[in-house]
Amino acid sequence: MPRRFATTIALTLCTVAIVLPLVAALLIARHQSMEEAGAQASNIASAIIHRTEAVGEQSAAAYQRLTELNPSGTCSEAKRAQLRRILLDYDYVQAAGYVSGDRITCSAIGPQADGLQMGPPAYVSPKGTRVHFGVSIDGSRPFVVLSGDHYATAVHPDNLLVETPSVPGLAQGVFGRSAGKVWARDGHFDPAWLEQHGKAARAIFYDGGYLVAIQGSERFDVGAYAAIPRAYLSSRLRELALLLLPVGLALGAALVGAIVMFARQRASLPALLRAALNRQEFVLYYQPIVELGSNTIAGAEALLRWPANKQIGMRPALFVQAAADCGLTARFTEYVLARVAIDGPRFFSRYPGCYISVNLAPSDLLSGTVVEHLQRLLTTPGIGVHNIVVEVTESSFIDPASANRTIARIHALGIRVAIDDFGTGFSGLSQLTQLRADCLKIDKIFVDAIGTGSVTSEVVLHIIAMARSLKLTLISEGVETHAQAEFLRRHGVAFAQGWLFGKAQPLDELLRPAEPD
């Protein structure tokens, strides 16, 4: 990757790492402020409903006691005294009396209210209660009057609302749900609130200027609203943002630090790999390859490991790919073959007639220099051509002509060639027939599907049939269960490797005599 391009990517990632947590902090602050305000508005609306229901209960009780009195006759002082005694028992009911149509005939307030025309009701509730607004019974304050056929009670609108000093600019009110008429209100009011949500049992919404909560009563034909202004929401948002933005900034700084550290590691990776090669930090582990018929070791696959790379934490597949990206594949292949030259004689003295398979990269087949390294390996005392197998993946044949030329030269040395991970690359029968391969390795993904009943489970049988038609020796990878091993043996697979037979291990462990059962 060009250095300039890598730098651009790193800078972009750093920018995203800084901006993203800050944006997330602002979004969380906004969401939290709206959630808090919604809960606060809902609690206030519920408190208003609780107060209104208490007023309604007292008004209903007072009305019931009025019905026990005789409405006929003159409005005497004794009758007014009876009305006043009723009012003494109820905190929220300010007036009570007799009515005839829309006219007050006798009230507890006094003669000044007698004969007062209340005007037609603003609306009639579903239960038949006539609701009058703005009735000035005492000549000054407007009341809400609730009347029936002969009796009426009056409450002051302020008794329906609650004190909310903690929310500056709060708008609140009580309304009739069936008619959408406001009984009492304080602060801003938008008729659209009731037009859209007035009949809902519960609603919370934001209209751009206020966050509004509406709560309906379960007992009476009334509802309440509480609306928190945008200015209060903005102030709460700023408070939460001041708390969360430092957290977002710290997280962004941590991400930037991680990106910078990763970028430095990536930038210095070629030097680290070269230094590790020079210090011979890489070692070979060997995974046994077993003949399924006799359950004896037929060979072992050499796998590169880097025990000293704990500070980087790179798995083998990652540092092998990193070596390819850095153009170090040829050096790694030479290094592996040099280690096989050291380990091979010991392995073959313990397992005569067996072989060690070595993985080649696609670039090895394109350059062809690996042939010279293999020639040098074969000059090692104790290592013959039958002791070495090279494994190439299907991806190595992107350029079939170059790959085939190199394979032909390897075959000319007498070394066998195996196609590794078959079924995951080009998987073309026509191309496979053009290769001078000796062995075919079945990939683990197909072995895992054996016995599962999935569509993939049938693929392994097609691979086996294909290999037979081409007279290729079959080796199965990733065998982990006895059932898999028996299935493969029964269908003609000669060799297998996997955890069932042994994991990749240092040569000393592989050569250690097995302890008796």
C-alpha positions in Angstrom: 0.0 0.0 0.0 1.5 3.4 -1.0 2.6 5.4 2.0 0.7 8.5 0.9 -2.5 6.4 0.6 -2.0 4.8 4.0 -1.4 8.2 5.6 -4.7 9.5 4.0 -6.6 6.5 5.4 -5.0 6.9 8.8 -5.9 10.6 8.9 -9.5 9.9 7.8 -9.8 7.2 10.5 -8.5 9.6 13.1 -11.0 12.3 12.0 -13.8 9.8 12.2 -12.6 8.6 15.6 -12.7 12.1 17.0 -16.0 13.2 15.3 -18.0 10.1 15.8 -17.9 9.9 19.6 -18.6 13.7 19.9 -21.6 13.3 17.6 -22.7 10.2 19.5 -22.4 12.2 22.8 -24.6 15.0 21.4 -27.1 12.5 20.1 -27.2 10.7 23.5 -27.5 14.1 25.3 -30.4 15.1 23.0 -32.1 11.8 23.5 -31.6 11.8 27.2 -32.8 15.4 27.6 -36.0 14.6 25.6 -36.5 11.4 27.6 -36.2 13.3 30.9 -38.4 16.1 29.7 -41.0 13.7 28.4 -41.1 11.9 31.8 -41.3 15.2 33.6 -44.1 16.5 31.4 -46.0 13.2 31.8 -45.6 13.4 35.6 -47.0 16.9 35.7 -49.9 16.0 33.4 -50.6 13.1 35.7 -50.5 15.4 38.8 -53.0 17.8 37.1 -55.3 14.9 36.4 -55.0 13.7 40.0 -55.9 17.2 41.2 -58.8 17.5 38.6 -60.2 14.1 39.6 -60.1 15.2 43.3 -62.0 18.4 42.3 -64.5 16.3 40.3 -65.0 13.9 43.2 -65.7 16.8 45.6 -68.0 18.5 43.1 -69.9 15.3 42.5 -70.3 14.7 46.3 -71.5 18.3 46.8 -73.9 17.9 44.0 -75.3 14.7 45.5 -75.9 16.5 48.8 -77.7 19.3 47.0 -80.1 16.8 45.5 -81.1 15.9 49.1 -82.4 19.5 49.6 -85.8 20.8 48.4 -85.2 23.1 45.4 -88.7 24.6 45.6 -89.7 27.6 47.6 -88.0 31.0 48.1 -84.3 31.5 48.5 -84.3 32.1 52.3 -81.4 32.7 54.6 -81.9 29.3 56.1 -81.6 27.7 52.6 -78.4 29.7 52.0 -77.1 28.4 55.4 -77.7 24.8 54.2 -75.7 25.5 51.1 -72.8 27.1 53.1 -72.7 24.0 55.4 -72.2 21.8 52.3 -69.3 24.0 51.1 -67.5 23.7 54.4 -66.8 20.0 53.8 -65.1 20.5 50.4 -61.9 22.4 49.8 -62.2 22.7 46.0 -65.9 23.6 45.6 -66.3 27.4 45.9 -70.0 27.7 45.3 -73.2 25.7 45.2 -76.8 26.5 44.5 -80.0 26.0 42.6 -80.5 26.7 38.9 -83.4 26.9 36.5 -82.2 26.4 33.0 -79.2 28.7 32.6 -80.1 31.0 35.5 -79.0 30.8 39.1 -82.0 31.0 41.4 -80.3 30.7 44.8 -76.7 30.3 45.8 -74.5 30.2 48.9 -72.7 33.4 47.9 -75.6 35.7 48.5 -78.4 37.7 46.9 -76.0 39.3 44.4 -75.8 36.0 42.5 -79.5 35.3 42.5 -81.0 35.6 39.1 -77.6 35.5 37.4 -77.7 34.4 33.8 -74.8 32.0 33.1 -75.5 31.8 29.3 -75.7 28.6 27.3 -73.2 25.9 28.3 -69.9 25.6 26.5 -70.7 22.0 26.0 -72.6 19.1 27.6 -70.6 16.1 28.7 -71.5 12.5 27.7 -73.1 12.0 31.2 -75.3 15.1 30.7 -73.4 17.6 32.8 -73.7 21.2 31.5 -70.4 22.9 31.6 -70.3 26.8 31.8 -67.0 28.7 31.5 -66.2 32.2 32.8 -69.2 32.6 35.1 -68.5 35.4 37.6 -70.7 34.4 40.5 -69.2 36.7 43.0 -68.8 39.6 40.6 -65.1 39.3 40.2 -63.5 35.9 39.6 -64.6 33.6 36.7 -65.7 30.1 37.7 -66.4 26.8 35.9 -70.0 25.9 36.7 -71.2 22.3 36.5 -75.0 22.1 36.5 -77.8 19.6 36.1 -81.5 19.9 36.1 -81.9 21.9 39.3 -78.5 22.1 41.0 -75.0 23.5 40.3 -71.5 23.6 41.8 -68.7 26.0 40.9 -65.0 25.5 41.0 -62.2 28.0 40.3 -60.0 27.1 37.3 -56.8 27.7 39.3 -57.7 24.8 41.6 -57.3 22.4 38.7 -53.6 23.3 38.0 -50.4 22.5 39.9 -47.4 24.5 41.0 -44.3 23.8 38.9 -41.5 26.2 39.8 -38.8 23.7 38.5 -39.8 24.2 34.9 -39.7 27.8 33.8 -42.2 28.6 31.0 -44.2 25.5 31.6 -47.7 25.5 29.9 -50.4 23.5 31.5 -54.1 23.1 31.3 -57.3 21.0 31.7 -59.8 20.3 28.9 -63.0 18.4 28.2 -62.0 15.4 26.1 -65.2 14.9 24.2 -65.6 18.5 23.1 -61.9 19.6 23.2 -62.8 22.7 25.2 -60.2 24.1 27.6 -61.5 24.4 31.3 -58.3 26.0 32.7 -54.9 26.9 31.3 -51.7 28.6 32.3 -49.1 29.7 29.7 -49.0 29.0 26.0 -51.7 26.9 24.4 -51.9 25.6 20.8 -55.4 24.2 19.8 -53.6 21.8 17.5 -52.5 19.8 20.6 -56.1 18.9 21.3 -57.2 18.5 17.7 -54.5 15.9 17.1 -54.1 14.2 20.5 -56.9 15.4 22.8 -58.9 12.2 22.9 -55.8 10.0 23.5 -55.5 8.3 26.8 -51.8 9.2 26.9 -49.5 10.9 24.4 -46.1 12.6 24.3 -45.0 14.6 21.3 -42.8 17.5 20.2 -44.2 20.2 18.0 -41.0 22.1 17.4 -41.6 24.6 20.2 -42.9 22.5 23.1 -42.6 19.0 24.3 -46.2 18.1 25.2 -47.6 15.3 27.4 -51.3 14.6 27.4 -53.0 12.5 30.1 -56.7 11.5 30.0 -58.8 10.8 33.1 -60.1 7.3 33.6 -63.1 8.6 35.7 -64.2 11.9 34.1 -64.5 13.4 30.7 -61.4 15.5 31.2 -57.8 15.5 30.2 -54.7 17.4 31.1 -51.7 18.7 29.2 -48.2 19.8 30.3 -46.0 21.5 27.7 -42.2 22.1 28.4 -40.8 24.9 26.2 -37.9 24.5 23.8 -35.8 27.0 25.8 -35.9 24.6 28.8 -35.1 21.6 26.6 -32.1 23.5 25.2 -30.8 24.4 28.6 -31.0 20.8 29.7 -29.4 19.6 26.5 -26.5 21.9 27.2 -26.1 20.6 30.7 -26.0 17.0 29.5 -23.8 17.8 26.6 -21.3 19.4 29.0 -21.2 16.1 30.9 -21.1 13.8 27.9 -18.8 15.6 25.5 -15.7 15.1 27.7 -16.5 11.4 27.7 -16.9 11.4 24.0 -13.6 13.4 23.6 -11.8 11.0 25.9 -13.2 8.0 23.8 -12.2 9.8 20.6 -8.7 10.4 21.9 -8.4 6.7 22.9 -9.5 5.6 19.4 -7.1 8.0 17.8 -4.3 6.6 20.0 -5.3 3.0 19.0 -5.3 4.0 15.3 -2.0 5.7 15.6 -0.5 2.7 17.4 -1.9 0.4 14.7 -0.7 2.6 11.9 2.8 2.7 13.5 2.8 -1.1 13.8 1.7 -1.4 10.2 4.3 1.1 9.1 7.0 -0.8 11.0 5.8 -4.3 10.2 8.2 -4.9 7.3 11.1 -4.0 9.5 9.7 -6.2 12.3 9.3 -9.2 10.0 12.8 -8.7 8.5 14.3 -8.5 12.0 12.4 -11.6 13.1 13.7 -13.5 10.1 17.3 -12.4 10.8 16.9 -13.4 14.5 15.3 -16.7 13.4 12.3 -16.1 15.6 10.0 -18.1 13.3 9.7 -21.8 14.0 8.1 -24.8 12.3 5.3 -26.8 13.8 4.3 -30.1 12.3 0.8 -31.5 12.0 0.7 -35.3 11.4 -0.9 -36.7 8.3 -2.3 -40.2 8.9 -3.0 -43.1 6.6 -6.7 -43.9 7.3 -6.4 -47.6 6.6 -3.6 -48.3 9.1 -3.9 -45.2 11.3 -0.2 -44.7 11.1 1.7 -41.5 10.3 2.4 -41.0 6.6 3.8 -37.5 6.8 3.4 -34.1 8.4 2.6 -30.6 7.2 5.1 -27.9 8.1 3.4 -24.8 9.5 5.1 -21.5 10.3 4.7 -20.1 13.8 6.0 -16.9 15.5 6.1 -17.5 19.3 7.9 -14.2 20.0 5.2 -12.0 18.4 3.0 -11.7 21.5 3.5 -7.9 21.6 1.8 -7.8 18.2 -0.6 -10.6 18.6 -0.6 -11.7 14.9 -2.0 -15.1 14.0 -0.1 -17.1 11.4 -2.5 -16.3 8.6 -2.1 -12.6 9.4 1.7 -12.4 9.4 1.9 -14.6 6.3 -0.4 -12.2 4.6 1.6 -9.3 5.9 4.7 -10.9 4.6 3.1 -11.1 1.2 2.0 -7.4 1.4 5.5 -6.4 2.3 7.1 -8.5 -0.6 8.8 -10.9 1.8 7.2 -14.1 0.7 10.2 -15.4 -1.1 12.4 -14.9 2.0 9.8 -16.7 4.1 9.7 -19.6 1.7 13.5 -19.8 1.7 13.5 -19.7 5.5 10.9 -22.5 5.8 12.8 -24.7 3.4 16.0 -24.0 5.4 14.3 -25.1 8.6 13.0 -28.3 6.9 16.6 -29.1 5.9 17.4 -28.9 9.6 14.4 -30.8 11.0 13.9 -33.3 8.1 16.7 -35.8 8.9 15.5 -36.1 12.5 11.9 -36.6 11.4 12.7 -39.2 8.7 15.0 -41.1 11.0 12.0 -41.6 13.3 9.5 -42.0 10.4 11.3 -43.5 7.5 9.5 -43.4 4.2 7.3 -40.5 5.3 7.2 -37.0 3.9 7.0 -33.3 5.0 4.7 -31.1 3.0 5.6 -27.4 2.6 3.2 -24.7 1.5 4.1 -22.5 -1.4 2.6 -19.0 -2.0 1.2 -17.9 -5.4 4.2 -15.6 -5.9 6.5 -18.6 -5.5 5.0 -20.2 -8.6 5.1 -16.9 -10.5 8.8 -16.2 -9.9 10.1 -19.8 -10.1 13.0 -19.1 -7.7 11.6 -21.6 -5.3 12.8 -24.4 -7.6 16.5 -23.5 -6.8 15.7 -23.6 -3.0 14.1 -27.0 -3.4 17.1 -28.3 -5.3 19.3 -27.1 -2.4 17.0 -28.9 0.1 17.3 -32.2 -1.8 21.1 -32.0 -1.4 20.6 -32.4 2.4 21.8 -35.8 3.6 18.9 -37.9 4.8 16.3 -36.1 2.6 15.2 -37.7 -0.7 12.7 -36.6 -3.4 10.1 -38.9 -1.9 10.4 -37.1 1.4 9.1 -33.7 0.2 5.7 -32.6 -1.0 4.8 -29.1 -1.9 1.3 -27.7 -1.4 -0.2 -25.0 -3.7 -3.6 -23.4 -3.3 -6.1 -22.9 -6.1 -5.5 -19.2 -6.0 -1.9 -19.9 -7.2 -3.3 -20.5 -10.7 -4.5 -17.1 -11.5 -1.8 -17.2 -14.1 -2.0 -20.9 -15.1 0.8 -20.7 -17.7 3.4 -19.4 -15.2 2.2 -21.7 -12.5 2.3 -24.8 -14.7 5.9 -24.0 -15.8 7.1 -23.9 -12.2 5.2 -27.0 -11.3 6.7 -28.8 -14.2 10.2 -27.9 -13.0 9.3 -29.1 -9.5 8.0 -32.4 -10.9 11.3 -32.6 -12.8 13.1 -32.7 -9.5 10.9 -35.7 -8.5 8.9 -33.8 -5.9 5.2 -34.4 -5.6 2.6 -31.5 -5.8 -0.6 -31.3 -3.8 -3.5 -28.9 -4.5 -4.4 -27.4 -1.1 -7.9 -26.3 0.1 -9.6 -27.7 -2.9 -13.1 -26.4 -3.5 -12.6 -22.9 -2.2 -10.9 -21.4 -5.3 -11.6 -21.7 -9.0 -12.9 -25.3 -8.6 -12.8 -25.9 -12.4 -12.4 -29.5 -13.6 -11.0 -28.3 -16.9 -8.2 -26.4 -15.2 -7.5 -29.1 -12.8 -6.9 -31.6 -15.6 -4.2 -29.3 -17.0 -2.2 -29.4 -13.8 0.3 -32.1 -13.1 -0.8 -32.5 -9.5 -0.3 -35.7 -7.5 -2.6 -35.1 -4.5 -5.8 -33.3 -3.7 -6.5 -31.9 -0.3 -10.2 -31.6 0.7 -10.9 -28.4 2.6 -12.1 -28.5 6.2 -15.4 -26.7 5.3 -16.5 -29.7 3.4 -15.4 -32.2 6.0 -17.3 -30.3 8.7 -20.5 -30.8 6.6 -20.2 -34.6 6.7 -23.3 -36.1 8.3 -25.1 -32.8 8.7 -27.6 -33.4 5.9 -26.8 -30.0 4.4 -26.3 -29.4 0.7 -22.6 -28.8 1.3 -22.3 -32.4 2.7 -22.7 -33.8 -0.8 -19.8 -31.8 -2.2 -17.2 -34.0 -0.6 -18.5 -37.0 -2.5 -18.2 -35.0 -5.8 -14.6 -34.0 -4.9 -13.8 -37.7 -4.2 -15.3 -38.8 -7.5 -13.4 -36.1 -9.4 -10.1 -37.1 -7.7 -10.6 -40.7 -8.6 -11.3 -39.8 -12.3 -8.0 -37.9 -12.4 -6.1 -40.6 -10.4 -5.2 -38.2 -7.6 -4.3 -39.2 -4.1 -6.8 -37.7 -1.6 -5.9 -36.1 1.7 -8.6 -34.7 3.9 -8.0 -31.7 6.2 -9.8 -30.7 9.4 -10.9 -34.2 10.5 -12.1 -33.9 14.1 -14.4 -36.9 14.7 -14.2 -40.6 14.3 -17.4 -40.5 12.3 -15.8 -38.1 9.8 -12.7 -40.3 9.5 -14.8 -43.5 9.0 -16.9 -41.8 6.3 -13.8 -40.6 4.4 -12.1 -44.0 4.7 -15.2 -45.8 3.5 -15.4 -43.6 0.4 -11.8 -44.1 -0.6 -9.9 -41.2 1.0 -6.4 -42.4 1.7 -5.0 -39.9 4.1 -6.2 -37.3 6.6 -5.0 -34.7 9.1 -6.8 -32.8 11.9 -7.2 -32.5 15.6 -8.5 -36.1 15.8 -4.9 -37.3 15.0 -3.0 -34.4 16.5 -2.6 -30.6 16.5 0.4 -28.7 15.0 3.2 -29.1 17.4 7.0 -28.5 17.6 9.1 -31.3 16.2 10.4 -32.4 19.6 6.9 -33.1 20.8 6.0 -34.9 17.6 9.1 -37.2 17.9 8.5 -37.8 21.6 7.5 -41.5 22.1 3.9 -42.0 23.0 3.3 -42.9 26.6 1.7 -46.4 27.1 -2.0 -46.5 27.9 
